[in-house]
């Protein structure tokens, strides 16, 4: 979440002030945010399924409710927050937000996980990611409706395609990452139950492996170009090997920055027992349990207030960022103390029950929301 705030601060403050060198550094550092956010969300679904399998229907209801909220009320709020940055309502309507992908992932993922094995989910997730890039490389519809569909599902990349979105997080590749991450969450539940500290080693090993694969793919592409086996003129293929290719996400980007996110997560597991930063873990635990509110609120702080305030550039801009982060944290603490997460729901106006198969024993018990949003030992965020 801190990386998300820094990224949006760069868009709202550094870019309008033309601070290109600082913006470039912020951009590359914060590219860890989106894949890590998606991996953690998928992991939480897998962990909750493995640890609450007998009463998972109640968790499904809560998760589907959250997904519907993101796609309705949450999307409307984020759209309003984007109006100043986009230069008006028309510009904001051309944005596709990461919360759209997360909302769809939560709903579809929670419906699939009881029905599809871990191996099947890995295959389905990998297939969704591969399909998205096949659509990008081989399918170039000229019809506006089909162009919008392809952009929403796979993303926009080719300059010859109608660029109908100003910015979009395509559904298929991010769904692929999310669904594969549910398997990691199940593995995490097993490791934490049987070995404890081995969970941290799992993340570190996997993160290093992902980073090594990213470097290998990047070097393989560079060597192939040098030997004349491939050329950049073959449009689309070169983007698969670009570490900065985020929208749509390239395999190298996800492996590199997702791997970095896994290493960071593993490090936090080790740090969990380090007393001097216990206050930080407590604070971030609370932010994790209110992550949906924080994510929506920070849009208003950066893309609404900061854009409209338009402060002049200062070489001491990190102090501005820290001040903005303190605002986000302070308001979130108030939200947490007042237990206002109960407001982030569409029930009973739009119950998730209709999406779930009916049970013979009547409606399933509804679990307490704080237990669902809380990770192992309270330190992980859904």
Order of alpha helices (4+ residues) and beta strands (2+ residues): alpha-alpha-alpha-alpha-alpha-alpha-alpha-alpha-alpha-alpha-alpha-alpha-alpha-alpha-alpha-alpha
